Amino acid sequence: MSDTPTGPYAALQHPNFRRYVVGLFAFTMAVQIQGTVVGWQIYELTHDKLALGMIGLAEALPFIALALYAGHVADRHDRRRVALAALCVLAGCAVALLLLPLLLPHAPRRVTTLIYVTIVVSGVARSFLQPARQALSQELVPRALFHNAVTWRSGSWQLASVIGPAIGGGLYAFGGTTAAYTGDVLLIVIGVLSILSIQYRSTINLDHTNDIGESLASGLRFVFNEPILLSALSLDLFSVFFGGATALLPVYADEILKVGPQGLGLLRAAPALGAVVTSFIIVHRPRFERAGRTLALAVCGFGLFTIGFGLSTTFWLSVAMLAAAGASDMVSVSIRSNLLQTLTPTHLFGRVSSVNSVFVGSSNEIGMFESGVTAQMFGTVPSVVFGGFATLGVVAVIFARNKSLRALRRIHELGEL
């Protein structure tokens, strides 16, 4: 189309997409603040590595259980309204986390239990938010701008992930949970208002979503019938499951690097900082000419830098390793997200996004549980180093078995076939 904007900022020329990015940035920063503070708070209350892993499990189980149904909801109802409802529940969870230490100052066990309950509720809300917001972003720009929109969407998410943990660690260090969770609540409110300001209603074709059984099966069937997409999702699932060191960052900050909550904020921000720089490079460069090979190199880099972080005992070297891992992960995210948007029909996008969420989103939380268990059994450093080597093994197996992924070149050409 001749009237479609071009250039690295093309997607941002659409007002609704700009509002979407502002909302995404605000509530992502809130989630990052919350994740940083909850991890440190639980570790202070329990001094138990397994308790850190349980945070991920508490969020992942309801997320996985409801993800496919949430995708059906996102394809059957206005995606903007579904996202708003989920954000309102997340705001309520943030208020609960704010009030718990104030109402129960001398009951640490009860506070810990109720924090886990709140995390479970937030996992339910996130399961509905994820497919709705991803499908909504696809509707706000023309198909020709999908690549550009994905990069801006991922970049804004990563930038919020840089700022959020640093702010969360700083607020917790100087004002405790009250200051940190107050900021959390305010940012989610900004996110709600931004999504509310989007002047768009989803066009839903109910012919594709009437029978819930067939509706859920169609999303799964689409993914499993697309070998390139399935392999890319599987690669991300297992690499994040084994290679995620996020759950153990409070242990590194407290026992190994001895940098406290301020240092924890910087450690949590480091992967996103590397990702932000990489996303800026991606948006200003031509599309990947050999996407399959690039994906393999990116995930290998993620594994190697995870090993480097696990072995480091110097704070700034640890930050550098995490930033490099985040940069590698951003390349993987960009390629996977573009595959998802290019190959998936609009009427299926909510359900396919929910399958993607099960593969990718839950792998972060289940990976946190795996890290907590292995750290409890074998020690913190062996847990992280093992995860890095396991990631390298995953790359070798998946790319050896999938010729089409190895041969993948320009992603946008897949949509033209």
Contacts in CASP RR format, 6 or more apart in sequence:
PFRMAT RR
TARGET T0000
AUTHOR 0000-0000-0000
METHOD contacts of the structure
MODEL  1
MSDTPTGPYAALQHPNFRRYVVGLFAFTMAVQIQGTVVGWQIYELTHDKL
ALGMIGLAEALPFIALALYAGHVADRHDRRRVALAALCVLAGCAVALLLL
PLLLPHAPRRVTTLIYVTIVVSGVARSFLQPARQALSQELVPRALFHNAV
TWRSGSWQLASVIGPAIGGGLYAFGGTTAAYTGDVLLIVIGVLSILSIQY
RSTINLDHTNDIGESLASGLRFVFNEPILLSALSLDLFSVFFGGATALLP
VYADEILKVGPQGLGLLRAAPALGAVVTSFIIVHRPRFERAGRTLALAVC
GFGLFTIGFGLSTTFWLSVAMLAAAGASDMVSVSIRSNLLQTLTPTHLFG
RVSSVNSVFVGSSNEIGMFESGVTAQMFGTVPSVVFGGFATLGVVAVIFA
RNKSLRALRRIHELGEL
1 142 0 8 1.000
1 144 0 8 1.000
4 10 0 8 1.000
4 142 0 8 1.000
4 144 0 8 1.000
4 145 0 8 1.000
5 11 0 8 1.000
5 13 0 8 1.000
5 14 0 8 1.000
5 145 0 8 1.000
7 148 0 8 1.000
8 148 0 8 1.000
8 283 0 8 1.000
8 284 0 8 1.000
10 145 0 8 1.000
10 148 0 8 1.000
11 17 0 8 1.000
11 141 0 8 1.000
11 145 0 8 1.000
11 148 0 8 1.000
11 149 0 8 1.000
11 152 0 8 1.000
12 18 0 8 1.000
12 21 0 8 1.000
12 152 0 8 1.000
14 140 0 8 1.000
14 141 0 8 1.000
14 145 0 8 1.000
15 199 0 8 1.000
16 140 0 8 1.000
16 198 0 8 1.000
16 199 0 8 1.000
16 200 0 8 1.000
17 137 0 8 1.000
17 140 0 8 1.000
17 141 0 8 1.000
17 149 0 8 1.000
17 152 0 8 1.000
19 194 0 8 1.000
19 195 0 8 1.000
19 197 0 8 1.000
19 198 0 8 1.000
20 133 0 8 1.000
20 136 0 8 1.000
20 137 0 8 1.000
20 140 0 8 1.000
20 153 0 8 1.000
20 194 0 8 1.000
20 195 0 8 1.000
20 198 0 8 1.000
21 152 0 8 1.000
21 153 0 8 1.000
21 156 0 8 1.000
22 190 0 8 1.000
22 191 0 8 1.000
22 194 0 8 1.000
23 190 0 8 1.000
23 191 0 8 1.000
23 194 0 8 1.000
23 195 0 8 1.000
24 133 0 8 1.000
24 153 0 8 1.000
24 156 0 8 1.000
24 157 0 8 1.000
24 160 0 8 1.000
24 191 0 8 1.000
25 156 0 8 1.000
25 157 0 8 1.000
25 159 0 8 1.000
25 160 0 8 1.000
26 160 0 8 1.000
26 187 0 8 1.000
26 188 0 8 1.000
26 190 0 8 1.000
26 191 0 8 1.000
26 194 0 8 1.000
27 87 0 8 1.000
27 90 0 8 1.000
27 187 0 8 1.000
27 188 0 8 1.000
27 190 0 8 1.000
27 191 0 8 1.000
27 192 0 8 1.000
28 156 0 8 1.000
28 157 0 8 1.000
28 160 0 8 1.000
28 161 0 8 1.000
29 160 0 8 1.000
29 161 0 8 1.000
29 163 0 8 1.000
29 164 0 8 1.000
29 167 0 8 1.000
29 187 0 8 1.000
30 90 0 8 1.000
30 94 0 8 1.000
30 183 0 8 1.000
30 184 0 8 1.000
30 185 0 8 1.000
30 187 0 8 1.000
30 188 0 8 1.000
30 191 0 8 1.000
31 90 0 8 1.000
32 160 0 8 1.000
32 161 0 8 1.000
32 163 0 8 1.000
32 164 0 8 1.000
32 165 0 8 1.000
32 168 0 8 1.000
32 268 0 8 1.000
32 272 0 8 1.000
33 164 0 8 1.000
33 165 0 8 1.000
33 167 0 8 1.000
33 168 0 8 1.000
33 169 0 8 1.000
33 171 0 8 1.000
33 180 0 8 1.000
33 183 0 8 1.000
33 184 0 8 1.000
33 187 0 8 1.000
34 94 0 8 1.000
34 97 0 8 1.000
34 181 0 8 1.000
34 184 0 8 1.000
35 165 0 8 1.000
35 268 0 8 1.000
36 164 0 8 1.000
36 165 0 8 1.000
36 168 0 8 1.000
36 169 0 8 1.000
36 172 0 8 1.000
36 180 0 8 1.000
36 264 0 8 1.000
36 265 0 8 1.000
36 268 0 8 1.000
37 97 0 8 1.000
37 168 0 8 1.000
37 169 0 8 1.000
37 171 0 8 1.000
37 172 0 8 1.000
37 177 0 8 1.000
37 180 0 8 1.000
37 181 0 8 1.000
37 184 0 8 1.000
38 55 0 8 1.000
38 97 0 8 1.000
38 115 0 8 1.000
38 119 0 8 1.000
39 52 0 8 1.000
39 55 0 8 1.000
39 250 0 8 1.000
40 169 0 8 1.000
40 172 0 8 1.000
40 250 0 8 1.000
40 253 0 8 1.000
40 261 0 8 1.000
40 264 0 8 1.000
41 101 0 8 1.000
41 115 0 8 1.000
41 172 0 8 1.000
41 177 0 8 1.000
42 51 0 8 1.000
42 52 0 8 1.000
42 55 0 8 1.000
42 112 0 8 1.000
42 115 0 8 1.000
43 51 0 8 1.000
43 52 0 8 1.000
43 250 0 8 1.000
43 251 0 8 1.000
43 254 0 8 1.000
45 51 0 8 1.000
45 108 0 8 1.000
45 111 0 8 1.000
45 112 0 8 1.000
46 112 0 8 1.000
49 248 0 8 1.000
49 251 0 8 1.000
49 372 0 8 1.000
49 375 0 8 1.000
49 376 0 8 1.000
49 380 0 8 1.000
50 372 0 8 1.000
50 373 0 8 1.000
50 375 0 8 1.000
50 376 0 8 1.000
51 112 0 8 1.000
52 247 0 8 1.000
52 248 0 8 1.000
52 250 0 8 1.000
52 251 0 8 1.000
52 368 0 8 1.000
52 371 0 8 1.000
52 372 0 8 1.000
53 247 0 8 1.000
53 368 0 8 1.000
53 369 0 8 1.000
53 371 0 8 1.000
53 372 0 8 1.000
53 373 0 8 1.000
54 116 0 8 1.000
54 369 0 8 1.000
55 116 0 8 1.000
55 119 0 8 1.000
55 247 0 8 1.000
55 365 0 8 1.000
55 368 0 8 1.000
56 119 0 8 1.000
56 247 0 8 1.000
56 364 0 8 1.000
56 365 0 8 1.000
56 366 0 8 1.000
56 367 0 8 1.000
56 368 0 8 1.000
56 369 0 8 1.000
57 365 0 8 1.000
57 366 0 8 1.000
57 368 0 8 1.000
57 369 0 8 1.000
58 116 0 8 1.000
58 119 0 8 1.000
58 120 0 8 1.000
59 119 0 8 1.000
59 120 0 8 1.000
59 122 0 8 1.000
59 123 0 8 1.000
59 126 0 8 1.000
59 365 0 8 1.000
60 123 0 8 1.000
60 362 0 8 1.000
60 364 0 8 1.000
60 365 0 8 1.000
60 366 0 8 1.000
60 368 0 8 1.000
60 369 0 8 1.000
61 120 0 8 1.000
62 120 0 8 1.000
62 121 0 8 1.000
62 123 0 8 1.000
62 124 0 8 1.000
62 127 0 8 1.000
63 123 0 8 1.000
63 124 0 8 1.000
63 126 0 8 1.000
63 127 0 8 1.000
63 357 0 8 1.000
63 361 0 8 1.000
63 362 0 8 1.000
63 365 0 8 1.000
64 127 0 8 1.000
64 358 0 8 1.000
64 362 0 8 1.000
65 127 0 8 1.000
66 124 0 8 1.000
66 127 0 8 1.000
66 128 0 8 1.000
67 127 0 8 1.000
67 130 0 8 1.000
67 131 0 8 1.000
67 354 0 8 1.000
67 355 0 8 1.000
67 357 0 8 1.000
67 358 0 8 1.000
67 362 0 8 1.000
68 216 0 8 1.000
68 219 0 8 1.000
68 220 0 8 1.000
68 351 0 8 1.000
68 354 0 8 1.000
68 355 0 8 1.000
68 358 0 8 1.000
69 212 0 8 1.000
69 216 0 8 1.000
69 354 0 8 1.000
70 127 0 8 1.000
70 128 0 8 1.000
70 130 0 8 1.000
70 131 0 8 1.000
70 132 0 8 1.000
70 354 0 8 1.000
70 357 0 8 1.000
71 131 0 8 1.000
71 132 0 8 1.000
71 350 0 8 1.000
71 351 0 8 1.000
71 353 0 8 1.000
71 354 0 8 1.000
72 209 0 8 1.000
72 212 0 8 1.000
72 215 0 8 1.000
72 216 0 8 1.000
72 351 0 8 1.000
72 354 0 8 1.000
73 82 0 8 1.000
73 128 0 8 1.000
73 131 0 8 1.000
73 132 0 8 1.000
74 82 0 8 1.000
74 128 0 8 1.000
74 131 0 8 1.000
74 132 0 8 1.000
74 135 0 8 1.000
74 349 0 8 1.000
74 350 0 8 1.000
74 351 0 8 1.000
74 353 0 8 1.000
74 354 0 8 1.000
75 135 0 8 1.000
75 204 0 8 1.000
75 208 0 8 1.000
75 209 0 8 1.000
75 215 0 8 1.000
75 347 0 8 1.000
75 348 0 8 1.000
75 349 0 8 1.000
75 350 0 8 1.000
75 351 0 8 1.000
76 204 0 8 1.000
76 206 0 8 1.000
76 209 0 8 1.000
76 215 0 8 1.000
77 202 0 8 1.000
77 204 0 8 1.000
78 201 0 8 1.000
78 202 0 8 1.000
78 204 0 8 1.000
79 132 0 8 1.000
79 133 0 8 1.000
79 135 0 8 1.000
79 136 0 8 1.000
79 139 0 8 1.000
79 202 0 8 1.000
79 350 0 8 1.000
80 132 0 8 1.000
80 136 0 8 1.000
80 195 0 8 1.000
80 198 0 8 1.000
80 200 0 8 1.000
80 201 0 8 1.000
80 202 0 8 1.000
82 128 0 8 1.000
82 129 0 8 1.000
82 132 0 8 1.000
83 129 0 8 1.000
83 132 0 8 1.000
83 133 0 8 1.000
83 136 0 8 1.000
83 195 0 8 1.000
84 192 0 8 1.000
84 195 0 8 1.000
84 196 0 8 1.000
85 128 0 8 1.000
86 125 0 8 1.000
86 126 0 8 1.000
86 128 0 8 1.000
86 129 0 8 1.000
86 132 0 8 1.000
87 125 0 8 1.000
87 129 0 8 1.000
87 188 0 8 1.000
87 191 0 8 1.000
87 192 0 8 1.000
87 195 0 8 1.000
88 192 0 8 1.000
89 121 0 8 1.000
89 122 0 8 1.000
89 124 0 8 1.000
89 125 0 8 1.000
90 122 0 8 1.000
90 125 0 8 1.000
90 126 0 8 1.000
90 129 0 8 1.000
90 188 0 8 1.000
91 185 0 8 1.000
91 188 0 8 1.000
91 189 0 8 1.000
91 192 0 8 1.000
93 118 0 8 1.000
93 119 0 8 1.000
93 121 0 8 1.000
93 122 0 8 1.000
93 125 0 8 1.000
94 181 0 8 1.000
94 184 0 8 1.000
94 185 0 8 1.000
94 188 0 8 1.000
95 185 0 8 1.000
96 114 0 8 1.000
96 118 0 8 1.000
97 115 0 8 1.000
97 118 0 8 1.000
97 177 0 8 1.000
97 181 0 8 1.000
97 184 0 8 1.000
98 177 0 8 1.000
98 178 0 8 1.000
98 181 0 8 1.000
98 182 0 8 1.000
98 184 0 8 1.000
98 185 0 8 1.000
100 111 0 8 1.000
100 114 0 8 1.000
100 115 0 8 1.000
100 118 0 8 1.000
101 111 0 8 1.000
101 177 0 8 1.000
101 178 0 8 1.000
102 178 0 8 1.000
104 110 0 8 1.000
104 111 0 8 1.000
104 114 0 8 1.000
127 354 0 8 1.000
127 357 0 8 1.000
130 353 0 8 1.000
130 354 0 8 1.000
130 357 0 8 1.000
130 361 0 8 1.000
131 349 0 8 1.000
131 350 0 8 1.000
131 351 0 8 1.000
131 353 0 8 1.000
131 354 0 8 1.000
131 357 0 8 1.000
132 350 0 8 1.000
133 195 0 8 1.000
134 349 0 8 1.000
134 350 0 8 1.000
134 353 0 8 1.000
134 356 0 8 1.000
135 202 0 8 1.000
135 346 0 8 1.000
135 349 0 8 1.000
135 350 0 8 1.000
135 353 0 8 1.000
136 198 0 8 1.000
136 200 0 8 1.000
136 202 0 8 1.000
137 149 0 8 1.000
137 153 0 8 1.000
138 146 0 8 1.000
138 149 0 8 1.000
138 341 0 8 1.000
138 346 0 8 1.000
138 349 0 8 1.000
139 200 0 8 1.000
139 202 0 8 1.000
139 203 0 8 1.000
139 346 0 8 1.000
140 149 0 8 1.000
140 198 0 8 1.000
140 200 0 8 1.000
141 148 0 8 1.000
141 149 0 8 1.000
146 338 0 8 1.000
146 341 0 8 1.000
146 342 0 8 1.000
147 287 0 8 1.000
147 338 0 8 1.000
147 411 0 8 1.000
147 412 0 8 1.000
148 283 0 8 1.000
150 334 0 8 1.000
150 337 0 8 1.000
150 338 0 8 1.000
150 341 0 8 1.000
151 279 0 8 1.000
151 282 0 8 1.000
151 283 0 8 1.000
151 334 0 8 1.000
152 283 0 8 1.000
153 337 0 8 1.000
154 275 0 8 1.000
154 279 0 8 1.000
154 330 0 8 1.000
154 333 0 8 1.000
154 334 0 8 1.000
154 337 0 8 1.000
155 275 0 8 1.000
155 276 0 8 1.000
155 279 0 8 1.000
155 280 0 8 1.000
155 330 0 8 1.000
158 272 0 8 1.000
158 274 0 8 1.000
158 275 0 8 1.000
158 276 0 8 1.000
158 279 0 8 1.000
158 330 0 8 1.000
159 272 0 8 1.000
159 276 0 8 1.000
160 272 0 8 1.000
161 269 0 8 1.000
161 271 0 8 1.000
161 272 0 8 1.000
161 275 0 8 1.000
162 269 0 8 1.000
162 272 0 8 1.000
162 273 0 8 1.000
162 274 0 8 1.000
162 275 0 8 1.000
162 276 0 8 1.000
163 269 0 8 1.000
164 269 0 8 1.000
165 264 0 8 1.000
165 265 0 8 1.000
165 266 0 8 1.000
165 267 0 8 1.000
165 268 0 8 1.000
165 269 0 8 1.000
165 272 0 8 1.000
166 265 0 8 1.000
166 266 0 8 1.000
166 268 0 8 1.000
166 269 0 8 1.000
168 180 0 8 1.000
168 265 0 8 1.000
169 180 0 8 1.000
169 261 0 8 1.000
169 262 0 8 1.000
169 263 0 8 1.000
169 264 0 8 1.000
169 265 0 8 1.000
170 180 0 8 1.000
170 261 0 8 1.000
170 262 0 8 1.000
170 265 0 8 1.000
171 179 0 8 1.000
171 180 0 8 1.000
171 183 0 8 1.000
172 179 0 8 1.000
172 180 0 8 1.000
172 261 0 8 1.000
173 260 0 8 1.000
173 261 0 8 1.000
173 262 0 8 1.000
205 347 0 8 1.000
208 215 0 8 1.000
208 218 0 8 1.000
208 347 0 8 1.000
208 348 0 8 1.000
209 215 0 8 1.000
209 347 0 8 1.000
215 351 0 8 1.000
216 351 0 8 1.000
218 348 0 8 1.000
218 351 0 8 1.000
219 348 0 8 1.000
219 351 0 8 1.000
219 352 0 8 1.000
219 354 0 8 1.000
219 355 0 8 1.000
220 355 0 8 1.000
222 344 0 8 1.000
222 348 0 8 1.000
222 351 0 8 1.000
222 352 0 8 1.000
222 355 0 8 1.000
223 229 0 8 1.000
223 230 0 8 1.000
223 233 0 8 1.000
223 352 0 8 1.000
223 355 0 8 1.000
223 356 0 8 1.000
224 230 0 8 1.000
226 343 0 8 1.000
227 402 0 8 1.000
227 404 0 8 1.000
227 405 0 8 1.000
228 339 0 8 1.000
228 343 0 8 1.000
228 402 0 8 1.000
228 404 0 8 1.000
228 405 0 8 1.000
228 408 0 8 1.000
228 414 0 8 1.000
229 339 0 8 1.000
229 340 0 8 1.000
229 343 0 8 1.000
231 398 0 8 1.000
231 401 0 8 1.000
231 402 0 8 1.000
231 404 0 8 1.000
231 405 0 8 1.000
232 295 0 8 1.000
232 335 0 8 1.000
232 336 0 8 1.000
232 339 0 8 1.000
232 405 0 8 1.000
233 336 0 8 1.000
233 355 0 8 1.000
233 356 0 8 1.000
233 359 0 8 1.000
233 360 0 8 1.000
234 359 0 8 1.000
234 398 0 8 1.000
235 295 0 8 1.000
235 299 0 8 1.000
235 332 0 8 1.000
235 394 0 8 1.000
235 395 0 8 1.000
235 398 0 8 1.000
236 299 0 8 1.000
236 332 0 8 1.000
236 333 0 8 1.000
236 336 0 8 1.000
236 359 0 8 1.000
236 360 0 8 1.000
236 363 0 8 1.000
237 359 0 8 1.000
237 360 0 8 1.000
237 363 0 8 1.000
238 363 0 8 1.000
238 390 0 8 1.000
238 391 0 8 1.000
238 394 0 8 1.000
238 398 0 8 1.000
239 299 0 8 1.000
239 302 0 8 1.000
239 303 0 8 1.000
239 332 0 8 1.000
239 391 0 8 1.000
239 394 0 8 1.000
239 395 0 8 1.000
240 360 0 8 1.000
240 361 0 8 1.000
240 363 0 8 1.000
240 364 0 8 1.000
240 367 0 8 1.000
241 363 0 8 1.000
241 366 0 8 1.000
241 367 0 8 1.000
241 370 0 8 1.000
242 367 0 8 1.000
242 370 0 8 1.000
242 386 0 8 1.000
242 387 0 8 1.000
242 388 0 8 1.000
242 390 0 8 1.000
242 391 0 8 1.000
242 394 0 8 1.000
243 302 0 8 1.000
243 303 0 8 1.000
243 306 0 8 1.000
243 367 0 8 1.000
243 384 0 8 1.000
243 387 0 8 1.000
243 388 0 8 1.000
243 390 0 8 1.000
243 391 0 8 1.000
244 306 0 8 1.000
244 364 0 8 1.000
244 367 0 8 1.000
244 368 0 8 1.000
244 371 0 8 1.000
244 384 0 8 1.000
244 387 0 8 1.000
245 252 0 8 1.000
245 306 0 8 1.000
245 309 0 8 1.000
245 310 0 8 1.000
245 322 0 8 1.000
245 371 0 8 1.000
245 384 0 8 1.000
246 268 0 8 1.000
246 271 0 8 1.000
246 364 0 8 1.000
246 368 0 8 1.000
246 371 0 8 1.000
247 367 0 8 1.000
247 368 0 8 1.000
247 369 0 8 1.000
247 371 0 8 1.000
247 372 0 8 1.000
248 371 0 8 1.000
248 372 0 8 1.000
248 375 0 8 1.000
248 380 0 8 1.000
248 383 0 8 1.000
248 384 0 8 1.000
249 264 0 8 1.000
249 267 0 8 1.000
249 268 0 8 1.000
250 264 0 8 1.000
251 375 0 8 1.000
251 380 0 8 1.000
252 267 0 8 1.000
252 318 0 8 1.000
252 380 0 8 1.000
253 259 0 8 1.000
253 260 0 8 1.000
253 261 0 8 1.000
253 263 0 8 1.000
253 264 0 8 1.000
253 265 0 8 1.000
253 267 0 8 1.000
254 260 0 8 1.000
254 264 0 8 1.000
255 380 0 8 1.000
256 313 0 8 1.000
256 380 0 8 1.000
256 381 0 8 1.000
257 263 0 8 1.000
257 267 0 8 1.000
257 313 0 8 1.000
257 314 0 8 1.000
257 315 0 8 1.000
257 318 0 8 1.000
259 266 0 8 1.000
259 267 0 8 1.000
259 315 0 8 1.000
263 315 0 8 1.000
266 319 0 8 1.000
267 318 0 8 1.000
267 319 0 8 1.000
267 322 0 8 1.000
270 318 0 8 1.000
270 319 0 8 1.000
270 320 0 8 1.000
270 322 0 8 1.000
270 323 0 8 1.000
270 326 0 8 1.000
271 322 0 8 1.000
271 323 0 8 1.000
271 325 0 8 1.000
271 326 0 8 1.000
271 329 0 8 1.000
272 326 0 8 1.000
273 323 0 8 1.000
274 323 0 8 1.000
274 324 0 8 1.000
274 326 0 8 1.000
274 327 0 8 1.000
274 330 0 8 1.000
275 326 0 8 1.000
275 327 0 8 1.000
275 329 0 8 1.000
275 330 0 8 1.000
275 333 0 8 1.000
276 330 0 8 1.000
277 327 0 8 1.000
278 326 0 8 1.000
278 327 0 8 1.000
278 330 0 8 1.000
278 331 0 8 1.000
279 330 0 8 1.000
279 334 0 8 1.000
282 330 0 8 1.000
282 331 0 8 1.000
282 334 0 8 1.000
287 410 0 8 1.000
287 411 0 8 1.000
287 412 0 8 1.000
288 294 0 8 1.000
288 335 0 8 1.000
288 410 0 8 1.000
288 411 0 8 1.000
289 409 0 8 1.000
289 410 0 8 1.000
290 408 0 8 1.000
290 409 0 8 1.000
291 335 0 8 1.000
291 338 0 8 1.000
291 408 0 8 1.000
291 409 0 8 1.000
291 410 0 8 1.000
291 411 0 8 1.000
292 335 0 8 1.000
292 405 0 8 1.000
292 406 0 8 1.000
292 407 0 8 1.000
292 408 0 8 1.000
292 409 0 8 1.000
293 406 0 8 1.000
294 331 0 8 1.000
294 335 0 8 1.000
295 331 0 8 1.000
295 332 0 8 1.000
295 335 0 8 1.000
295 336 0 8 1.000
295 405 0 8 1.000
295 408 0 8 1.000
296 395 0 8 1.000
296 399 0 8 1.000
296 406 0 8 1.000
298 328 0 8 1.000
298 329 0 8 1.000
298 331 0 8 1.000
298 332 0 8 1.000
298 335 0 8 1.000
299 328 0 8 1.000
299 332 0 8 1.000
299 391 0 8 1.000
299 394 0 8 1.000
299 395 0 8 1.000
300 328 0 8 1.000
300 391 0 8 1.000
300 392 0 8 1.000
300 395 0 8 1.000
301 324 0 8 1.000
301 325 0 8 1.000
301 328 0 8 1.000
302 325 0 8 1.000
302 326 0 8 1.000
302 328 0 8 1.000
302 329 0 8 1.000
302 332 0 8 1.000
302 391 0 8 1.000
303 325 0 8 1.000
303 328 0 8 1.000
303 387 0 8 1.000
303 388 0 8 1.000
303 389 0 8 1.000
303 391 0 8 1.000
303 392 0 8 1.000
304 388 0 8 1.000
304 392 0 8 1.000
305 321 0 8 1.000
305 322 0 8 1.000
305 324 0 8 1.000
305 325 0 8 1.000
305 326 0 8 1.000
305 328 0 8 1.000
306 321 0 8 1.000
306 325 0 8 1.000
306 384 0 8 1.000
306 387 0 8 1.000
306 388 0 8 1.000
306 391 0 8 1.000
307 384 0 8 1.000
307 385 0 8 1.000
307 387 0 8 1.000
307 388 0 8 1.000
307 389 0 8 1.000
308 321 0 8 1.000
308 385 0 8 1.000
309 318 0 8 1.000
309 321 0 8 1.000
309 322 0 8 1.000
309 325 0 8 1.000
309 384 0 8 1.000
310 318 0 8 1.000
310 321 0 8 1.000
310 381 0 8 1.000
310 384 0 8 1.000
310 385 0 8 1.000
311 381 0 8 1.000
311 385 0 8 1.000
312 318 0 8 1.000
312 321 0 8 1.000
335 411 0 8 1.000
336 360 0 8 1.000
338 411 0 8 1.000
338 412 0 8 1.000
339 411 0 8 1.000
339 414 0 8 1.000
340 352 0 8 1.000
340 353 0 8 1.000
340 356 0 8 1.000
341 349 0 8 1.000
342 411 0 8 1.000
342 412 0 8 1.000
342 414 0 8 1.000
342 415 0 8 1.000
343 414 0 8 1.000
343 415 0 8 1.000
344 352 0 8 1.000
344 353 0 8 1.000
371 383 0 8 1.000
371 384 0 8 1.000
372 383 0 8 1.000
374 382 0 8 1.000
374 383 0 8 1.000
374 386 0 8 1.000
375 383 0 8 1.000
378 386 0 8 1.000
398 405 0 8 1.000
399 405 0 8 1.000
399 406 0 8 1.000
END
